[in-house]
Amino acid sequence: MKAQLLLSVNTQKHLIAKALTKYIDFSKRVYIGYGSLNQYLLYHLGIEMDELYVAGCFTNDSLNVTKKRPPVVILDNGKLVNVDEFEIQADDYFIKGANALWYENGKKQAAVGAADKNGGTYGNFYVKAACRGAKVIIPVNHEKLIPFYVEATQNVDFASGMKISMLRFFYGEVFSEIEAFKVLFDLDAKIIASGGIFGNEGSIVVEVEGDFVKEAIEFVQKYKNIEVLRKSEFIF
């Protein structure tokens, strides 16, 4: 069976997040970095967040950084734990969000924005995870697709909000809707169109094919109107 599915930005994040709950080995220690998509992951893991689980985002026509954040979520064998130091090891997972996705030589690549002069979670955590050979997964939806990577630093004269650098991920696995359809429903997926109006801005059209298309359709219908992020929680 083959179908064409319209995925809103909200549904894109639900799809990827739900797939990650199946893809990650939660018997290991899992560090879940800040990010809007990672907050969807927490939702599908049954972890309630009273605050917005992001370090920075683009909202209110501005590049924003949150001033107040909950502690980083760390799971060990599926249970929440407190860890004073980021002593990640090779058997651990580190889930790191992204702000840009592009294709290079047929392979997905990603980058993240950093307003912190020391590189934020990229400089403080991602580099350590990469050096130690941890399992780094970079979940990112195709709303964030760009033509190609452009080097960008905070050395600019003006910014719409915070000045950011764009830091390219050199290590880890980029995980998008394409991988999510395969993990959840064993479907081959292709993105054939994007865009929208009146609430469907950032949407993508995905053509899926396989034996479990009906299950995928049911998933989209179930989660398309379930919002995880609430604007009232934004603290800048």
C-alpha positions as CSV (number, residue, x, y, z in Angstrom):
1,M,0.0,0.0,0.0
2,K,1.1,3.5,-0.8
3,A,-0.1,6.8,0.7
4,Q,0.7,10.5,0.8
5,L,0.6,12.0,4.2
6,L,0.7,15.7,5.3
7,L,2.7,16.1,8.4
8,S,2.5,19.4,10.3
9,V,5.5,20.5,12.3
10,N,3.7,19.2,15.4
11,T,3.2,15.7,13.8
12,Q,6.7,15.6,12.5
13,K,8.0,15.9,16.1
14,H,5.6,13.4,17.5
15,L,6.6,10.9,14.8
16,I,10.3,11.2,15.4
17,A,10.0,11.3,19.2
18,K,7.8,8.1,19.3
19,A,10.3,6.3,17.0
20,L,13.1,7.2,19.4
21,T,11.4,5.5,22.3
22,K,11.7,2.3,20.2
23,Y,15.1,3.0,18.8
24,I,17.1,3.9,21.9
25,D,18.2,1.2,24.3
26,F,16.8,2.6,27.6
27,S,18.6,-0.1,29.6
28,K,21.6,2.1,29.1
29,R,22.2,5.6,30.5
30,V,20.5,8.2,28.3
31,Y,21.3,11.9,28.5
32,I,18.5,14.0,26.8
33,G,19.7,17.5,25.9
34,Y,17.4,20.5,25.7
35,G,15.3,21.0,22.6
36,S,11.7,21.2,21.5
37,L,11.8,17.9,19.8
38,N,13.4,16.3,22.8
39,Q,10.5,17.6,24.9
40,Y,8.2,15.5,22.6
41,L,10.5,12.6,23.4
42,L,10.0,13.2,27.1
43,Y,6.2,13.3,26.5
44,H,6.3,9.9,24.8
45,L,8.4,8.5,27.6
46,G,5.7,9.7,30.1
47,I,7.9,12.3,31.7
48,E,5.9,15.5,32.4
49,M,7.7,18.8,32.2
50,D,6.2,21.9,33.9
51,E,8.6,24.1,32.1
52,L,9.7,24.5,28.5
53,Y,12.6,22.1,27.9
54,V,14.6,24.2,25.5
55,A,17.8,26.3,25.7
56,G,17.0,28.5,22.7
57,C,14.4,28.8,20.0
58,F,13.1,31.1,17.3
59,T,9.9,32.8,18.5
60,N,8.3,36.2,18.8
61,D,10.1,37.2,15.6
62,S,13.4,36.8,17.5
63,L,16.3,34.5,18.2
64,N,15.7,33.7,21.9
65,V,17.5,32.0,24.7
66,T,15.7,30.8,27.8
67,K,16.7,32.3,31.1
68,K,15.3,29.5,33.3
69,R,15.5,25.8,32.5
70,P,14.6,22.6,34.3
71,P,17.5,20.2,35.1
72,V,18.8,18.1,32.2
73,V,16.9,14.8,32.0
74,I,19.2,11.7,32.5
75,L,17.8,8.2,32.6
76,D,19.6,5.1,33.8
77,N,17.8,1.9,33.0
78,G,14.7,3.9,32.3
79,K,14.7,5.7,35.6
80,L,15.4,9.4,36.3
81,V,18.8,10.0,38.0
82,N,20.7,13.0,39.2
83,V,24.3,13.3,38.0
84,D,26.5,16.2,39.1
85,E,29.1,15.8,36.4
86,F,28.6,15.0,32.7
87,E,30.8,11.9,32.8
88,I,29.4,10.3,29.7
89,Q,30.8,7.0,28.6
90,A,31.0,5.0,25.4
91,D,27.9,2.8,26.3
92,D,25.8,5.9,27.0
93,Y,23.4,7.8,24.7
94,F,23.3,11.5,24.2
95,I,20.3,12.9,22.4
96,K,21.0,16.4,21.0
97,G,18.6,18.6,19.1
98,A,19.5,20.6,15.9
99,N,18.4,23.8,14.1
100,A,19.5,22.9,10.6
101,L,19.3,19.8,8.4
102,W,20.7,19.4,4.9
103,Y,21.9,16.6,2.5
104,E,25.5,16.3,1.5
105,N,26.5,13.5,-0.9
106,G,23.2,11.8,-0.3
107,K,23.7,11.8,3.5
108,K,21.9,13.8,6.1
109,Q,23.9,16.4,8.0
110,A,22.9,18.7,10.8
111,A,24.0,21.8,12.7
112,V,22.9,23.6,15.9
113,G,22.7,27.3,16.8
114,A,24.7,28.5,19.8
115,A,24.3,31.9,21.5
116,D,26.6,31.0,24.3
117,K,30.1,32.3,23.7
118,N,31.6,29.0,24.8
119,G,29.4,27.0,22.4
120,G,26.6,26.0,24.9
121,T,25.7,22.4,25.1
122,Y,27.6,21.7,21.9
123,G,30.9,22.9,23.4
124,N,30.3,21.7,26.9
125,F,28.6,18.3,26.3
126,Y,28.5,17.2,22.7
127,V,32.2,17.4,22.1
128,K,32.9,15.3,25.2
129,A,30.3,12.8,24.1
130,A,31.9,12.5,20.7
131,C,35.4,12.2,22.1
132,R,34.4,9.4,24.3
133,G,32.5,7.5,21.6
134,A,29.1,7.7,23.1
135,K,26.0,6.9,21.0
136,V,25.0,10.4,19.8
137,I,21.6,10.7,18.2
138,I,20.5,14.0,16.6
139,P,16.8,14.1,16.1
140,V,15.7,16.8,13.6
141,N,12.6,17.2,11.4
142,H,12.5,18.4,7.8
143,E,10.9,21.7,8.8
144,K,14.6,22.7,9.5
145,L,15.8,21.7,6.0
146,I,18.3,24.2,4.5
147,P,19.9,24.2,1.1
148,F,23.5,23.6,2.4
149,Y,25.6,24.4,5.4
150,V,26.9,28.0,5.8
151,E,29.5,28.8,8.4
152,A,28.1,31.5,10.7
153,T,29.6,33.0,13.9
154,Q,28.4,35.5,16.5
155,N,30.6,38.1,14.8
156,V,27.8,40.2,13.3
157,D,26.7,43.8,13.7
158,F,23.0,43.0,14.2
159,A,20.8,40.1,15.0
160,S,17.1,39.7,15.4
161,G,17.5,38.9,19.1
162,M,20.6,36.9,20.3
163,K,23.6,36.5,18.0
164,I,24.2,32.9,17.2
165,S,26.9,30.7,15.6
166,M,26.0,27.6,13.6
167,L,28.0,24.6,14.7
168,R,28.1,21.6,12.5
169,F,27.8,18.1,14.0
170,F,30.8,16.0,13.0
171,Y,29.8,12.9,14.9
172,G,26.5,11.1,15.6
173,E,23.5,9.8,13.8
174,V,20.9,12.2,12.3
175,F,17.4,10.9,12.9
176,S,14.5,12.3,10.9
177,E,11.0,11.4,9.7
178,I,12.5,9.0,7.2
179,E,14.1,6.9,9.8
180,A,11.1,7.2,12.1
181,F,8.7,5.7,9.5
182,K,11.0,2.8,9.1
183,V,11.4,2.2,12.9
184,L,7.8,2.5,13.8
185,F,6.0,1.0,10.8
186,D,8.7,-0.6,8.6
187,L,7.7,1.9,5.8
188,D,9.9,3.4,3.1
189,A,9.3,7.1,3.1
190,K,10.1,9.9,0.6
191,I,9.4,13.6,1.1
192,I,7.7,15.0,-2.0
193,A,6.6,18.5,-1.1
194,S,6.7,21.0,1.7
195,G,5.1,24.2,3.0
196,G,1.5,25.3,3.8
197,I,-0.7,28.1,4.9
198,F,-3.2,28.8,7.7
199,G,-1.5,26.7,10.3
200,N,0.3,24.3,8.1
201,E,3.4,26.4,7.6
202,G,6.4,24.1,7.8
203,S,4.5,21.0,6.9
204,I,5.9,18.3,4.6
205,V,4.2,15.8,2.4
206,V,5.6,12.3,2.8
207,E,4.9,9.4,0.4
208,V,5.1,6.1,2.3
209,E,4.9,2.6,1.1
210,G,4.7,-0.8,2.8
211,D,2.4,-3.2,4.6
212,F,1.6,-1.0,7.6
213,V,0.5,2.2,6.0
214,K,-2.9,2.1,7.8
215,E,-1.1,2.1,11.1
216,A,0.9,5.2,10.0
217,I,-2.3,7.0,9.0
218,E,-3.8,6.2,12.3
219,F,-0.8,7.6,14.1
220,V,-0.9,10.9,12.2
221,Q,-4.6,11.3,12.9
222,K,-4.1,10.5,16.6
223,Y,-1.3,13.0,17.3
224,K,-1.8,15.8,14.8
225,N,-3.7,17.9,17.3
226,I,-1.9,17.0,20.5
227,E,0.3,20.0,21.4
228,V,3.3,19.4,23.7
229,L,4.7,22.9,23.9
230,R,2.7,25.7,25.5
231,K,3.6,29.3,24.9
232,S,2.7,30.3,28.4
233,E,5.7,28.2,29.6
234,F,8.2,30.4,27.6
235,I,10.6,32.2,29.9
236,F,13.1,34.5,28.2
